[in-house]
Amino acid sequence: MSRLQPPGILRPALQVREVGRLVTFITLLVAGFVIGSISSLIGIGGGAFMVPLLALFYVSTTQLAVGTSLAVIIFNSLSSTLGYARRRVIDFRLGLTLMVTTIPGAWLGAYLTTFISSGGLSMAFGLLLISVGFIMLTGQEPKGLALKLRGQTTSPAGDPVYSWPLVGLVGLLAGLSMGFFGIGGGIIMVPALLLLLGCEITTAVATSLFVMGPSALIGSMQHALQGDIRWMYFLPLMLGIIGGAQLGVFSSSHIPQRRVRQLFGLVLLYSAANMIWKGLR
């Protein structure tokens, strides 16, 4: 007597499985497009949205969500950088300097996930994001704050003047947060460029997205070596985020800078709540 199941019994089960995979693909494709539109507008990688989405509905561990998110962020950075480069708003000199510390910071952050529990660190990070989020929402002029911290923000010729040690510290912190939490680094970098270095919001957004590509690549390579990327979820998110990033870049030239800052502040508060909730679990 044959132990093989009749084809008629297997076929419906296979069809249900294929439909489920298709629904997952379309859902993540749309999610990637929406995330790309928002994140490229305000200068973040999108990990603040992707990590909780993946962790809650698709993967079994936070490490898998972080690794998959970082791999997708590479393509958000590439697509956004191409768009902002056409508008000539990226400060490449500042961006390349930030990479000097952001790239090793991303590798170190990814490496530390195997040794350090993220609970207490997530809560502390969340509290920091709350304070920065309220600063962004209240509309305090970033250049005024930068003047208090650094004494000046422009040279006599009108060119930006940066404290390069401060730039290095900003890059390191952004890289660490990227590798450890799976966020794009813009959550740290954009407020720092605005509030500490006195950049304009458009320059801060565009430069942040330029920097995070190579940094996310290094961080995701470390996660890939640890087996922490789910490629079946990576593909639809990646395709969606590439298209969404172009919409975000286009929208940035039609939305007032004050509104962009306020939107960023709201995203910071959302990210803070997510981090604190994660730390309490």
C-alpha positions as CSV (number, residue, x, y, z in Angstrom):
1,M,0.0,0.0,0.0
2,S,1.5,3.3,-1.0
3,R,2.2,5.9,1.6
4,L,2.2,8.8,-0.8
5,Q,-0.6,11.4,-0.4
6,P,-3.0,11.7,-3.3
7,P,-2.1,14.7,-5.5
8,G,-5.6,16.1,-4.9
9,I,-5.0,16.4,-1.2
10,L,-1.5,18.1,-1.6
11,R,-2.5,20.6,-4.2
12,P,-4.8,22.8,-2.0
13,A,-2.2,22.9,0.7
14,L,0.4,24.0,-1.8
15,Q,-1.9,26.6,-3.2
16,V,-2.6,28.1,0.2
17,R,1.1,28.3,0.9
18,E,1.8,30.0,-2.4
19,V,-1.0,32.5,-1.8
20,G,0.5,33.2,1.7
21,R,3.9,33.9,0.2
22,L,2.4,36.2,-2.4
23,V,0.5,38.1,0.2
24,T,3.6,38.5,2.3
25,F,5.6,39.7,-0.7
26,I,3.0,42.3,-1.7
27,T,2.6,43.5,1.9
28,L,6.3,44.0,2.4
29,L,6.7,45.6,-1.1
30,V,4.0,48.2,-0.2
31,A,5.5,48.6,3.3
32,G,9.0,49.2,1.8
33,F,7.6,51.8,-0.6
34,V,5.9,53.7,2.3
35,I,8.9,53.4,4.5
36,G,11.2,54.6,1.7
37,S,9.0,57.6,1.0
38,I,9.1,58.8,4.7
39,S,12.7,57.9,5.5
40,S,14.3,59.5,2.4
41,L,12.3,62.7,3.1
42,I,13.6,63.0,6.7
43,G,17.1,61.4,6.3
44,I,16.7,58.1,8.1
45,G,17.4,54.6,6.8
46,G,13.9,53.2,7.7
47,G,15.1,50.7,10.3
48,A,12.9,52.5,13.0
49,F,9.9,51.1,11.0
50,M,11.3,47.9,9.5
51,V,12.8,46.4,12.7
52,P,9.5,46.4,14.7
53,L,7.5,45.3,11.6
54,L,9.8,42.3,11.0
55,A,10.2,41.5,14.7
56,L,6.4,41.5,15.4
57,F,5.2,39.7,12.3
58,Y,7.9,37.9,10.3
59,V,11.0,36.8,12.2
60,S,11.7,35.1,15.5
61,T,14.5,37.2,16.9
62,T,15.5,40.8,17.1
63,Q,18.8,40.0,15.5
64,L,17.1,38.7,12.4
65,A,15.0,41.9,12.2
66,V,18.1,44.1,12.7
67,G,20.2,42.2,10.1
68,T,17.5,42.2,7.4
69,S,16.7,45.9,8.0
70,L,20.3,46.9,7.6
71,A,20.6,45.0,4.3
72,V,17.6,46.9,3.0
73,I,18.9,50.3,4.2
74,I,21.8,49.9,1.8
75,F,19.4,50.3,-1.1
76,N,17.5,53.1,0.5
77,S,20.8,55.0,0.8
78,L,21.7,54.3,-2.8
79,S,18.4,55.4,-4.3
80,S,18.1,58.5,-2.1
81,T,21.7,59.5,-2.7
82,L,21.2,59.4,-6.5
83,G,18.1,61.6,-6.1
84,Y,19.7,64.2,-3.8
85,A,22.9,64.3,-5.8
86,R,20.9,65.5,-8.8
87,R,19.6,68.3,-6.6
88,R,23.2,69.1,-5.5
89,V,22.4,69.3,-1.8
90,I,24.8,66.6,-0.4
91,D,27.8,67.9,1.5
92,F,30.2,65.2,0.2
93,R,33.2,66.5,2.2
94,L,31.3,66.3,5.4
95,G,29.8,63.0,4.5
96,L,33.2,61.4,3.7
97,T,34.5,62.6,7.0
98,L,31.6,61.1,8.8
99,M,32.2,57.8,7.1
100,V,35.7,57.6,8.7
101,T,34.0,56.8,12.1
102,T,30.5,55.7,11.0
103,I,31.8,52.6,9.1
104,P,33.8,51.1,12.0
105,G,31.1,52.1,14.4
106,A,28.5,50.1,12.4
107,W,30.7,47.1,12.4
108,L,31.4,47.4,16.1
109,G,27.7,47.9,16.9
110,A,26.7,44.7,14.9
111,Y,29.5,42.8,16.6
112,L,28.3,43.9,20.1
113,T,24.8,42.4,19.5
114,T,26.3,39.0,20.2
115,F,27.6,40.1,23.7
116,I,25.4,42.9,25.1
117,S,21.8,42.7,26.1
118,S,19.9,45.6,24.5
119,G,17.3,46.1,27.2
120,G,18.8,48.8,29.4
121,L,20.6,50.4,26.5
122,S,17.3,50.6,24.5
123,M,15.6,52.4,27.4
124,A,18.4,55.0,27.7
125,F,18.5,55.5,23.9
126,G,14.7,56.0,24.0
127,L,14.9,58.7,26.6
128,L,17.5,60.5,24.6
129,L,15.3,60.3,21.5
130,I,12.4,61.8,23.4
131,S,14.4,64.9,24.4
132,V,15.7,65.4,20.9
133,G,12.3,64.8,19.4
134,F,10.7,67.6,21.4
135,I,13.6,69.9,20.4
136,M,12.8,69.2,16.7
137,L,9.0,69.7,17.3
138,T,9.3,73.0,19.1
139,G,11.1,74.5,16.2
140,Q,14.2,75.9,18.0
141,E,16.6,77.2,15.3
142,P,19.4,74.7,14.9
143,K,22.0,77.4,14.0
144,G,21.2,79.3,17.1
145,L,22.0,76.3,19.2
146,A,25.1,75.5,17.1
147,L,26.3,79.1,17.8
148,K,26.0,78.5,21.5
149,L,27.9,75.2,21.3
150,R,30.7,76.1,18.8
151,G,31.0,79.9,18.7
152,Q,30.4,80.1,14.9
153,T,28.9,78.1,12.1
154,T,30.2,79.9,9.0
155,S,33.4,81.3,7.7
156,P,33.7,84.9,6.6
157,A,33.2,83.6,3.1
158,G,29.9,82.1,4.2
159,D,31.0,78.5,4.0
160,P,30.1,76.0,6.8
161,V,32.7,75.7,9.6
162,Y,32.7,72.3,11.3
163,S,34.4,71.0,14.5
164,W,36.0,67.9,13.0
165,P,36.4,66.1,16.3
166,L,32.7,66.6,16.9
167,V,32.0,65.3,13.3
168,G,33.9,62.2,14.2
169,L,31.9,61.7,17.4
170,V,28.6,62.1,15.6
171,G,29.7,59.5,13.0
172,L,30.8,57.0,15.6
173,L,27.5,57.3,17.6
174,A,25.5,57.0,14.4
175,G,27.4,53.9,13.3
176,L,27.1,52.3,16.7
177,S,23.3,52.8,16.7
178,M,23.1,51.6,13.2
179,G,24.9,48.3,13.8
180,F,23.4,47.6,17.3
181,F,19.8,48.7,16.8
182,G,19.4,48.1,13.1
183,I,18.3,51.7,12.5
184,G,19.8,53.8,9.7
185,G,21.9,56.1,11.8
186,G,19.9,59.1,10.7
187,I,18.0,59.0,13.9
188,I,21.3,60.2,15.5
189,M,23.0,61.9,12.6
190,V,20.3,64.3,11.3
191,P,19.6,65.9,14.7
192,A,23.3,66.1,15.4
193,L,24.0,67.8,12.0
194,L,21.2,70.2,12.7
195,L,21.7,71.0,16.3
196,L,25.4,70.6,16.8
197,L,26.9,71.4,13.4
198,G,24.4,74.0,12.2
199,C,23.5,72.3,8.8
200,E,20.4,73.2,6.9
201,I,17.7,70.5,7.2
202,T,18.0,69.5,3.5
203,T,21.8,69.2,3.6
204,A,21.5,67.2,6.9
205,V,18.9,64.8,5.4
206,A,20.8,64.3,2.1
207,T,24.2,63.9,3.7
208,S,22.9,61.5,6.3
209,L,21.5,59.2,3.6
210,F,24.7,59.4,1.6
211,V,26.8,58.3,4.7
212,M,24.6,55.4,5.8
213,G,25.0,53.3,2.6
214,P,28.6,52.1,3.1
215,S,28.0,51.9,6.9
216,A,24.9,49.8,6.5
217,L,26.9,47.5,4.1
218,I,29.5,46.9,6.7
219,G,27.0,46.3,9.4
220,S,24.9,44.0,7.3
221,M,27.9,42.0,6.2
222,Q,28.6,41.2,9.9
223,H,25.0,40.2,10.4
224,A,25.2,38.0,7.3
225,L,28.2,36.2,8.7
226,Q,26.1,35.6,11.8
227,G,23.2,34.3,9.7
228,D,20.9,37.2,10.8
229,I,19.4,38.1,7.4
230,R,16.1,36.7,6.0
231,W,16.5,37.1,2.3
232,M,12.9,36.2,1.5
233,Y,11.8,39.3,3.4
234,F,14.7,41.4,2.2
235,L,13.8,41.2,-1.5
236,P,10.3,42.8,-1.4
237,L,11.4,45.4,1.2
238,M,14.4,46.3,-1.0
239,L,12.3,46.7,-4.2
240,G,9.7,48.8,-2.4
241,I,12.2,51.1,-0.6
242,I,14.0,51.9,-3.8
243,G,10.9,53.3,-5.4
244,G,9.7,55.0,-2.2
245,A,13.0,56.8,-1.8
246,Q,12.6,58.5,-5.1
247,L,9.1,59.8,-4.1
248,G,10.6,61.0,-0.8
249,V,13.4,62.9,-2.6
250,F,10.8,64.5,-5.0
251,S,8.6,65.5,-2.1
252,S,11.4,67.1,-0.2
253,S,11.5,70.0,-2.6
254,H,7.8,70.7,-2.2
255,I,7.5,70.5,1.6
256,P,8.6,73.4,3.9
257,Q,11.7,72.7,5.9
258,R,9.8,73.4,9.1
259,R,7.4,70.7,8.3
260,V,10.2,68.2,7.6
261,R,11.7,69.0,11.0
262,Q,8.4,68.5,12.7
263,L,7.8,65.2,10.9
264,F,11.3,64.1,12.0
265,G,10.4,65.0,15.6
266,L,7.3,62.8,15.4
267,V,9.4,59.9,14.0
268,L,11.9,60.4,16.9
269,L,9.1,60.2,19.5
270,Y,7.7,57.0,17.8
271,S,11.2,55.5,17.8
272,A,11.7,56.5,21.4
273,A,8.5,54.7,22.4
274,N,9.5,51.6,20.5
275,M,12.9,51.6,22.1
276,I,11.5,52.0,25.6
277,W,8.9,49.3,25.0
278,K,11.7,47.0,23.7
279,G,13.8,47.7,26.9
280,L,10.9,46.8,29.2
281,R,10.2,43.5,27.6
